[in-house]
Amino acid sequence: MALHQRIGEITEKIVRRSVSQRGRYLDEISKAAEKGPRRGHLGCANLAHGFAACGPSDKAALAGGTVSNLAIVTAYNDMLSAHQPFERFPDLIRAAAHAAGGVAQVAGGVPAMCDGVTQGEAGMELSLFSRDVIALSTAVALSHQMFDAAVYLGVCDKIVPGLVIGALSFGHLPAVFIPAGPMTSGLSNDEKSKTRQLYAEGKVDRAALLESESKSYHGPGTCTFYGTANSNQMLMEIMGLHMPGSSFINPNTPLRDALTSEAARRALAITALGNEYTPIGRMIDERAIVNGVVGLHATGGSTNHTMHLVAMAKAAGITLTWDDFSALAEVVPLLTRIYPNGSADVNHFNAAGGMGTLMAELLDAGLLHDDVTTVFGKGLAAYRIEARLGADGSIMRHAAPTPAPDAPVLRPASHPFHPNGGLKTLEGNLGRAVIKTSAVDTKRHIIEAPARIFHDQAELQAAFRAGKLTGDFIAVVRFQGPRANGMPELHKLTPPLGILQDRGQKVALVTDGRMSGASGKVPAAIHLTPEAEMGGPIARLREGDMIRLDAVSGRLDVLVPAEEWAARAPVVADLSGGHSGIGRNLFAAFRNAVAPADAWASIF
């Protein structure tokens, strides 16, 4: 199928916009590649330090400089369910490398925090900044210049974007990302959501809530709802950084282990020492970035990637904007129903054909660039598959199934759940924001109501418990942007606002904070920029101002006479109380240097 004309036009626009910075980036990685494997140029003492702890055969191989050395950059820790399976991966990777005639070393670890643990807590204010810390940590791991390629072990929200940014800073090295896979299905997402609402209403106690949550998040692997973590895995496969069919295979299974070993072998095969040199900096180009955005729209993916994917693109010298997201959403249909925009989880999605079926449908509709380089080779056609384990333990790849027009989880592009991707940019006299509408009933895509102003999510929670949130209203939660407090997720506001919506009230949320990939059924204009701490228009709002959120036309406005609006001074908040404790004092330099939300929200 020929590429959709609009996809081609948007891609070309990104290419033209990025030509100078992309050119500089490619020149830099070309110069790095020309030097050959840097390990061979290290001084003897340097090299001896680099392999001092290796076994005799690995020392001999690395001293000779003729074999590939594979870096393992890992986000392993055993507190995160998604990352606990990585404990076993270095041994699998080293064994696969040895069998392929190479060497593998753990080059370094990166931090990995769980937004599920810190949600609604002070630690969440470090979450977004952890992405840049991870990128910096990745650079430190690779700075020893001992390696010919790298494999990256990471799954969750800020971790994969941080690893990608770090990998692209060493863009002359090949990179393969290795997933851990989702935990098996536990308590259904509908049941979990119902118990959360009952708890918010005071109808069940904490013990009942904890039992529900424990049955949902119950074992090793990624949480099974379609939030940022699983959006990351989709992105890595559709952008060609995973092995085909590997994203959603459960942990600690023979197939998962076989795919991990295969990824290690492939990483060694695409180094500059072989005939298939595939540096990540050239592989991740404008077409790959557009494919990532298309995948997000087609699956109702995480709103966090309006920042993360922009930052990842920038690391490759590519300028991606929110306008590109909006333009692509207009032509990409929604093909999946995975919680929170449906009742299924990612295991159900994978059983329905998963990434192979999704990519086949998008390719056949002309919505993906097939002419890209992947870690598996040329083109995305090789990804139209399901991975299975053969009788001899080898990986078998079969054509992915074709979905039925009325399938409940994954549909063909000819019969989508919705004609567009459900992610839209909003603009108006309140600034620029994004809204995810894929889980929001169409009758709620336009909300006009008076503002209720809060400077902290706890204030809104307290007002709800006190019964003060009556009538129709738009909750404004401000001073939650990157400069103010690191831009925490406000996901815990979903249950109380959802309850009020279910009671028949018209409600919505406007915030300069984040709402995550788990954005649910309540209309939420998020990532509003300029943020309140920078004197943005949201800081000029007053209690009772009429706000109109229109996700159909893409507008976000306060309905105040222009003269009165222009004359208002922004409110200034004292945020010093939230800048210390839980390590927050260490991140003052980050808060002072971070870019706005629509400019990747990064310190780089």
Secondary structure, 3 states (H helix, E strand, C coil): CCCCHHHHHHHHHHHHHHHHHHHHHHHHHHHHHHCCCHHHHCCHHHHHHHHCCCCHHHHHHHHHCCCCEEEEEECCCCCCCCCHHHHHHHHHHHHHHHHCCCEEEEEEECCCCCHHHHCCCHHHHHHHHHHHHHHHHHHHHHCCCCCCEEEEECCCCCHHHHHHHHHHHCCCCCEEEECCCECCCCCCHHHHHHHHHHHHCCCCCHHHHHHHHHHHCCCCCECCCCCHHHHHHHHHHHCCCCCCCCCCCCCCCHHHHHHHHHHHHHHHHCCCCCCCCCCHHHHCCHHHHHHHHHHHHHHCCCCCHHHHHHHHHHHCCCCCCHHHHHHHHCCCCECECECCCCCECHHHHHHCCHHHHHHHHHHHCCCCCCCCEECCEECCHHHCEEEEECCCCCEEEEECCCCCCCCCCECCCCCCCECCCCEEEEEECCEEEEEECCCCCHHHCEEEEEEEEECCHHHHHHHHHCCCCCCCEEEEECCCCHHHHCCCECHHHHHHHHHHHHCCCCEEEEECCECCCCCCCCCEEEEEECCHHHCCHHHHCCCCCEEEEECCCCEEEECCCHHHHHHCCCCCCCCHHHCCCCCHHHHHHHHHHCCCHHHCCCCC
